[in-house]
Amino acid sequence: PESILARTIQQAVFANTIYANDSGGDPRAIPSLTYEAFVRFHRVHYHPSNALAFFYGDDDPGERLRILDEWFPRFEAAPVPAAVPLQ
């Protein structure tokens, strides 16, 4: 019951933004999702251009950045339509 209430409140408070959507997917809508639409969404929104890296701990920050510098340059920057408008 608490999760249903929380989802309903979130949808009401943020009705005109992306935050009105359930990040887990609405089970009633999932059957209408095509494989092509799923792949297209994943290709755009899970591209490394849309990644943020967070670190914690007491390891060497320079080594962390070296590792990222080996990985991220492998990808071309891609525009990610991820703006969240105000309610």
N, C-alpha and C positions, 0 to 999 in steps of 0.2 A: 504493500500500500504506500509506503513512503516513497519508493522510486516513481510510482505512478503520479503521486502528488508533486514531487519535485519536477518531473518532466512537464506536467501540465502548467505549473507555475512558470517554468523557464520559457515554454512556448508562448505564454500570455505576456510575460514581461518583455521578451525579445522577439515579438511577433514578426517584425520586419527585417530581421537580420539573420545571419547564418546560425546564430546561437539558438534559434527556434527549432533547429533540426536536432534529432537525436543522433549522436555520433555512432551509436551502435546499429543504426538502421531501424526503420519501422517494419516489424515483421509483416504487416499488412501490405506494404509496398514492395518488399523484396521480390516477390514473384514476378513483378513487372519490370525488374531490372534486367536488361539484356547483357550478355557477356561482353559485347562490344562497348557498351556504355561503362561497364565496370572497368575494363582495360583502359579506356580513354581517361576516366577519372583518375585511376591509379597513375597513369603515365604523366599526367599534368601535376597532380598534387603530391606525389611521392617522389618527384624528381629531386636530385641533390641540390638544385638551385633553390629549392624551397626548404632546405635543411637548416637547422640551428644546432650547434654543438655546445653541450654543457659539460663542464668538468668539475670534479670535486676530488679532494684528497690532497696528499702532500707530495705527489710525484712531480717531476720536473716539468714546468709549464712549457719550456722550450722544446722538450721532446714531444709533448702533446701537439704543439703547433707543427712540428716536423712531420708527424704522422698524418695530420690533416692535409698538409701541403703535398704529401705524396698521393693522397686520395682525391681531393676535390678538383685538382686541375685536369683530371681525366674526363671531365664532363664540360660540355659547352653550356654557357648560361642560357636558361630558357625562361621566358616570361611566365610568371605564375599569377593567374588572376585570383589573388587572395585578399583583396581589399575588403574590409568589414565596414559597411556604412553605419552611420549613427542611427539609432532607433528614432 
